[in-house]
Amino acid sequence: MARIEVRDLQVNLGGRTVLQHVDLSVADGELVYLLGRNGAGKSTLLRALCGMVTPAAGSVVIDGPVGMHLGTDTVHPGHTARRHLRWFAAASGVCADRVDDVLARTGVDAYGDRRIGSYSLGMRQRLGIATALLPDADALVFDEPLNGLDVEGIAWLRELLTDLARDGRAVVVASHLLPEVERTADRVAVVDRRTATPAVPLAEFLGAHPDLESAYLTAVSPEVAA
Ligand SMILES: Nc1ncnc2c1ncn2[C@@H]1O[C@H](COP(=O)(O)OP(=O)(O)OP(=O)(O)O)[C@@H](O)[C@H]1O
């Protein structure tokens, strides 16, 4: 069995089916991206992977703990990054020594003693990424981690994500930033029509298309006018 196994997943939210018949398996060493338009269900799928929404049907199995970065607005603005990470480490049974490691690895150490409420979007993204790295988990989930990062940050995250996969972790990322996806993805899946296409190798997804944008626009269903 792969590190992450989703089988025939259905998620209902607010009385309607948001996802159904979703299958996804991600093995150690793989970097898999979820693509799809706004509201398609990428975040919902990632939240289901992390056990934060209950499936209406099907199953999600992850072998071991999962490190997750599901958004930048779930942290207490009055805390410093260091305090937030120490609290998170204590709450999740992670050795406090890792806090300094992840602060350094993400560059958050430069402002880790400032209150989170004063952080820019990119700074909060790095803190979210630091939080995901804290458990040193073999399964990692990131929702739009590139948003708000500056040029150095994007290059840094590209390297981090590929390193995490190269180190043998199963990594799933939702992103709209197709040039980045094209540079690093092992496989891509499209969340569309309340389900997800099989995650296929990037080269297979690209096919004869000149770039990922062209392949993606062909893969998604025609947009329905509001
Ligand atoms: N708590 C909720 N209650 C009801 N519906 C919800 C809830 N959360 C999300 N939805 C709906 O589920 C669908 C999928 O939303 P989701 O946030 O997963 O999309 P997404 O693909 O991540 O979008 P984006 O690219 O904009 O981040 C949307 O139609 C959204 O309105």
PDBQT file of the ligand as one rigid body, heavy atoms in Angstrom, charges set to zero:
ROOT
HETATM    1  N1  LIG A 301     -17.797  24.487   5.066  1.00  0.00    +0.000 N 
HETATM    2  C1  LIG A 301     -18.369  24.403   3.873  1.00  0.00    +0.000 A 
HETATM    3  N2  LIG A 301     -19.703  24.290   3.753  1.00  0.00    +0.000 NA
HETATM    4  C2  LIG A 301     -20.291  24.204   2.546  1.00  0.00    +0.000 A 
HETATM    5  N3  LIG A 301     -19.611  24.194   1.381  1.00  0.00    +0.000 NA
HETATM    6  C3  LIG A 301     -18.283  24.298   1.447  1.00  0.00    +0.000 A 
HETATM    7  C4  LIG A 301     -17.574  24.417   2.681  1.00  0.00    +0.000 A 
HETATM    8  N4  LIG A 301     -16.260  24.494   2.415  1.00  0.00    +0.000 NA
HETATM    9  C5  LIG A 301     -16.137  24.443   1.071  1.00  0.00    +0.000 A 
HETATM   10  N5  LIG A 301     -17.352  24.333   0.491  1.00  0.00    +0.000 N 
HETATM   11  C6  LIG A 301     -17.635  24.225  -0.940  1.00  0.00    +0.000 C 
HETATM   12  O1  LIG A 301     -16.924  23.101  -1.413  1.00  0.00    +0.000 OA
HETATM   13  C7  LIG A 301     -16.468  23.350  -2.743  1.00  0.00    +0.000 C 
HETATM   14  C8  LIG A 301     -14.990  23.062  -2.823  1.00  0.00    +0.000 C 
HETATM   15  O2  LIG A 301     -14.278  24.073  -2.094  1.00  0.00    +0.000 OA
HETATM   16  P1  LIG A 301     -12.710  24.005  -1.926  1.00  0.00    +0.000 P 
HETATM   17  O3  LIG A 301     -12.335  25.069  -0.972  1.00  0.00    +0.000 OA
HETATM   18  O4  LIG A 301     -12.332  22.614  -1.615  1.00  0.00    +0.000 OA
HETATM   19  O5  LIG A 301     -12.218  24.365  -3.398  1.00  0.00    +0.000 OA
HETATM   20  P2  LIG A 301     -10.742  24.629  -3.941  1.00  0.00    +0.000 P 
HETATM   21  O6  LIG A 301     -10.576  23.771  -5.144  1.00  0.00    +0.000 OA
HETATM   22  O7  LIG A 301      -9.752  24.445  -2.859  1.00  0.00    +0.000 OA
HETATM   23  O8  LIG A 301     -10.818  26.145  -4.379  1.00  0.00    +0.000 OA
HETATM   24  P3  LIG A 301      -9.680  27.314  -4.438  1.00  0.00    +0.000 P 
HETATM   25  O9  LIG A 301      -8.873  27.040  -5.667  1.00  0.00    +0.000 OA
HETATM   26  O10 LIG A 301     -10.506  28.555  -4.591  1.00  0.00    +0.000 OA
HETATM   27  O11 LIG A 301      -8.909  27.259  -3.156  1.00  0.00    +0.000 OA
HETATM   28  C9  LIG A 301     -16.852  24.783  -3.094  1.00  0.00    +0.000 C 
HETATM   29  O12 LIG A 301     -18.045  24.745  -3.850  1.00  0.00    +0.000 OA
HETATM   30  C10 LIG A 301     -17.105  25.408  -1.751  1.00  0.00    +0.000 C 
HETATM   31  O13 LIG A 301     -18.073  26.421  -1.854  1.00  0.00    +0.000 OA
ENDROOT
TORSDOF 0
